[in-house]
Structure formats: C-alpha cells, structure tokens
Amino acid sequence: MGLGKRFELTEMARRHFDPPFGIAAAPDHGWLILLHGRPQAIVLDAQLNELRQMELTVGREQHVALSRDGRYLAILGRSELRIADGQGQVQHRVRHPGWPTWAGSGCTFDARDRLWYIRPGDRPGINDRLTAVDPASGETLCEQIIENPQGYARICPSPDPDRVLVEIGCGQDGSYLYLGHLTGSALTVQPYDLGDPAFGGFSPDGTEMVTPPHEGNELMIHSFPDGAVIASLDYETAFAEDDLPGEEGDGFGYEAIYLDAGRILASTRAGRMLLIDRAGLRLLGTVWPEGSRLVGFDGRGRETDAASAIAFETDHAFLQPAGPGTALIIRGGDLCLLDLAPLLAR
C-alpha cells in the first residue's frame, strides 16, 4: 500500500530502551536519551553507541537540551529551569511561574551555545517571554514578549545563529510560527502569517524551510528568513493515486525534512513516508524502513485485517535527520538508524 515507487531502507544500527523515555539531540549528530522516572540519562553518538551516562532524574513534563560543545545541560520543567554541567551536576536554578498542564516550552542551545526557552509570565498567554540565557552564569541575555495561544512551544535553532524559529502547537486549535531575531542585545519576535502550518526543517544551505500542514492540504516551501511561499504540493496532487483502503484515507502528517538539496521526506497521517523531489515538488514514491508495516484498526481502535480496517498506522514514529545520509525513527522501545543512500543516489 504505497504511493508511487516503493523504496526500501535498511537499518544501520538499533538500540533498545524500556519505555517510557524521551530523546533530544546531542552534539555531533548524537542523541540524549531521557529515562523518565529513573535516575539516568544516556548520551549516544551518531551510530547509537553509548558514550556516557549521567545521574539525572527527568520527569515526563521536563525537557532537556545539551549544548553544542557538550559542556552544559539544560533541564526545563514546569516551574524551574536547571542548568547543569556536562556530567549532570546542577550549577544554576531559575524559577518561573508554573505552566498550566496543557502548555509548556522546550529548550535548545543555538550555534553559539546560548540557551533558549519560553519563560511563562504571571498572566498565561499575555506576558510569556522568549528568553536567551548564558549557561555559564545563568543570567538572562535578552527576552521579549511572545504571543502565546497557550500550547506547547518547540524552539528550533536556524541556520542563522542570531535567529530562532518558534512553533507553538495547540492541537486542534492550530499551529503558530514565530521568528526571534537577536541584534546585539535587542531581541525582536515576529509572527509568520502562513495560515496553519507545522514546522518541518531547513534546507542544507539555510535559504529555505519546509512546512507540512497542521490541518490544511498543502506542503509548502518558504524562503528563509522572510517566510515567502515559493513552492507548494497540494493534497489532491500528492495523493491522487493513493491505494490505501479504509474510510478515513490519508494526508500529509506533521513531519517533513530535507534529506539533501534535492530530496524531501515527509510523513503522512498514517505514518507512511513520502519521498518528494524538491525541484518540481513531485512525489517520487513511498519509503519503507526495514521491517516496517501498516497496521489496520476498526472503528473501536482495535487492530484488524486490512479488509475490515477503517484507518491505518505504521509501527514507527519520530522521523528526524541524524547526520549525513541517515535518519532516525522510533519503533516501540527501539531507536532505528536508517541508511538513506538508496534515496540520495537517484
């Protein structure tokens, strides 16, 4: 059940962790694994080999980021930011008003190892602030009020070290994108007027970004940083010859990444992965990781055979770039590193 040509990908590496766990990017295309409710965090290299463990208890509501040079670790909870050294020893604590249960912020380090997050204000959604912190001192470098429709904020470093992109996802109520720009010590925050997109990723040369639709019908390519739409692929064109059975059908998902300058990989709501030619925004085919399968579900959410299913899902998630020629997916408790060479050799 695919769209166009079928591309098979092999696994280069696999690691298992008992759920629940979280995952964050680490330096040199590595990964930081967060064992929720257990006193360890594990740093992996780009091939999923273990580099070291840290004593670090992380709850489900907390988010962690590791600086590019590996010297600083940020642990962001609902009411406190902790900054630790690269071994997990806390150096600074910054308290803030507590996030409501339905909202929150991630955190990230930029190319200059400044730590970014959204600090909630005392009037939720009114005076929340996009904030940059010096991890060495724990001092605030700059901050600016950001309109917050009270969702979860994902902060993405951009190719320009003085710009960060903020995506605030509010579930069925929409997705909102903002651009933070630091000029000297002055920070400005501007909304992108793009409708209702999610953020996918930046092109290798940093001049473009791709946004899959949140609830809409178009995958769009934008120039960066101005956000102007320069190309799009609509649902009707991409899924015109879809052979997926079931009543609910399929459509664009929330993930899209550049594999290189000429190829984009985008997820669908059913979890399939579409290979798209960037130059003409043409659908080239469907990508299947080794061992991946579609699972059918009936109207009560129970697994069933394809003939009786009204909806389908794949058994993997978390499509993320993982260094040159590779991508990472999660299948249950397994991290799977995929070899993208068959897609890039075309």
N, C-alpha and C positions, 0 to 999 in steps of 0.2 A: 504494500500500500504506500505508494510514493508519488511524487510529482517529478516527471522527467526522468533523467538517468539516475540510477542508483549508485552511490559512491560508498564503498566500504572502507572504514578506518580501523587500523589495528592499534592495540594498546602498547605503549612503550613502558609503562610502569603502573603499578597498582598498590595502594596501601589501604588497610582496613583500620577503622576506629569504631569503637562501640558508640552508637548514638546515645544521647544527643550530643552533638558537637557543633562548633562554629568554625569558620575559616576566614582568614584575612590574608592579604598579600604581604609578602616579606621581601627583603632585598634580593636582587639578582634573580628575579622570577621565582623565588621560593614562596613558601606558604607557612602561615602561623595557624596551628590547629588549637582550638579552644575547647577543652574538655569540660563541658558545663557541669557544675556541681562537684567537680573533682579538682584537687589542688595541683594540677599540672597544665602547662601549655607546652606545645612541641613545635619547634622550628624545623621545617623541611627545606631541602634545596630544590632546585628546578627539576630534578629527577625523582623527587619524593623520598629521598634518603634523609634519615633523621640526622640533624646537626647537633641539637641540644634540647634539653628540657628545662623548664623554669617552674618554680613553685609559684603558682598563680591561680587563685580561685576565681572563676568567672561565672557569674550568673547568666541566665538566659537573656536578661534585659540589658546586658552590658555589651559594649563594642570595643574592640581592641585594634590598635594600629602600631606597626613597627617602623621606625624611621629608616630612611634610605641607607644610612651608614650603620644601622643596627645598634646605635648607642642608646636610643630612647624607645620606651614602650608607653603607649597611652591606653588607659582603661577608662572608658566613659560609661558611667551608669546613669540612673535616672536622676540622681541628685548630687553627683560628685564626679569630677574629673581627677583621675590619679595619673601622675607621670612617674614612671619608673626608669631605672637604668636597664641596659640590655640583658641583665640577668633577672629582672623582675623585682628588684628592690625599690620600693616606693620612695621617691625624692620630694614630690610636691603633691599636695591635695588642694583642689579648688572646688569649693561648694557652690551649688547653684540651686534655684528653685526646682522642685521636682517636676518632671514631665508627667502629664496625665498618662494613663495606661495605654491610650490609643495613639500616642505620638512619641517622638523621640528623635535623636540625631545620631548619625555615625560620626566617625572622626577619621582623619587621614593626615599624613605628612606630605608636604609638597617637595619639589626637587631641591629646595633649599632647607629642608628639614624643619620648616615651620609647621606647627600643629594646628589644624583647622577643625572646628566643630561649630554647631549652633548652640549657643547658651540661652536657655529659656529665661524669659523675663518674669516679672511678677503678675503680668496680665497676659495669659497664654494667647499666642497668635497676634498680639498687638506690639509688644516690645521685645520679642526674641531677637537675638543678635548673631549674625555670622561673625565668628571670632577667630583670630590667629594668635597663637601663644608661642613664646620662646621656651622650648622644652628644658633648656639648661637652667633657666632661672624660675620658670613657672609664671613669668609675668606676661600680661596681655600686650601684644604688639599693636593690634588695631581691632576695631569692631564696628559693625554697622547694623542698624535695624534691617531685618529682612521680613517681608510679608510672609506669614506662615499660616496656611489654611488648616493647620493642625493635623499634619500627617507625619510620616517618617521621612527624615531628611538623609539623603545619600550625598556625600561630598566627594567630588571627583577632581583630582589634580588634572590640569590641562597641559598641553604641550608648551604653553607659555607659563613660566614659573610664577608669574605675578597674577595669574588668573585661575580661579577655581569655578567649576560648574556645580551647581546645587540642584538636585532633583528632590522635590517633596511629593511623595506618593500618598494619596488619600483614598486608596481603594477605589470603590465605585464612584467616588466623588471627584476623581480626576488626578492628573499628574501635572506638576508645575515646575518649570525650569527657570533658573536664575544664573546670572554671571556675576561673580565677585571679582573686582579688579583693584589690585593694590598698586598705587602710585606713590612711591616714597613711603610715608606713614599714613597716607589717606586711602581709605577703603570705600569703594562705591559698590552698590548692589543694584543691578538692573534686571527686570524680568524679561524673559523671551516671550514674545507674543506669537506662539506657534500652534495654538489650539490646545490639544490634549496629548502631547507625546510623552513617551518614556525616553530615557537617555540610553543609547547603546554604547558607542565608543568613538574614539578619534581615529582619523586616518594616520598611517605611519608618518607622513610628512607634516601632520598637525594643521593642515589647511581645511579639513572637513570634519564633520561629525555626522553620525547616523542616528536617527531616532525611530524606533519602532512605535506603532500607535499604542496608546493606552486603551482606548475603546474605539478608535477610529478604523479607517480602512487603508491607510497609506503608510508605507515605509518611506521615510524621507531622508535625503542627503542635504546638508546645510553647509554653507561656507562658515568658517570659524575665524574670528570670534563673532561676526555680526549676526549669524543665525539665518541668513537669507536662504530660502529653499532653492536649490539648484537642480534637483532631480527628484523623482519620486516613482515608486512602484505601487500601483493600486491593487486592492484585493482581487477585483474581478480578473485582472490580467494574470496575477501570480497563481491563482487557484482555479483558473478556468477549466483545467483538465484534471482536477483532483479526483482520485478514485477511492478516497476514504469513505467507507459506508457509515451509517448511523444518522440519527436525526439532527444532531447538533452541529455537524460539519466542523470545519476548522478555519483558522485565520491566523494572522500574524500574532506572535507572542510578544513578550516584553524584553527579549534579549536580541541584540544584533552587534556583531563585532567585525572589524576589518581583519581579515587574515593576512592580507598584504595590500598593496595599492590597487590591485585588480580584482580582489575577491572579498565578498561579504558573506558571513554566515549568520543566519537569522533563525530564531526559534519560532515555532508555531504554538498555538494554544494547546494542541495535543502533544507537544513536546518533540515533534519532528524538527529536523534542522534543514534549512533550505540554503543551497549554495547559489549565490547571485553574482553575476558579472557586473562589476561596478561601472564599466564604461557605458554600457547600454541599459543597465539595470534589468538584465534578462535573467530569468530563472534557468539555471543550468541543471539542477537536479536536487535530489534529496540525499542527505548524508546520514549514514548509519554507523555508529560506533560498534566495534566488535561485540557481539552478543546482545545487542540492543533489540528490544521487541516492543510491539504495541500491545497494550492490554485493553480489552473491551469491558465496558461497565453497563449495567442495565439502569433502569430509572430509579432504583433504590441505592445506587452506588456500589452494587455488588459485581464482582468480576464474573464475566460471562463470555461465551464464544462470540466470534465476530458477527455471525449471522443475527444474533439477538441483541447485540450491543447498540446503544444509542449514542455513546460517546467513547473516545479512546484517549489513552495517555501512554507515553513511553515510560520506561523504567529508569530514566536518568533525568538530571536537572543540573543547574548551575553551570551553564556554558560560559567559560571565561578564557581569554588568551593567557598563555602560560609560557611565553618566550618564543623565540623564532621557530616557526614551523610546528608549534604544538598548541593544544588547547586542553582544558581540564573540565571534566564532568564529575558529578557525584552520583553514584548508583547505590542506594541504600547507605551502608556504612563504608562504602569503598570510594576512594579517590582514584580516578582513572585518567592517566595522561595519554592523550591521543596524538598519533603521528599524522600531521596534516599534509605530508609530502604528496600523496596522490591528488590532492586538491590544488596544490600550488604549482604542480608541474604542467598544468594544462596550458 
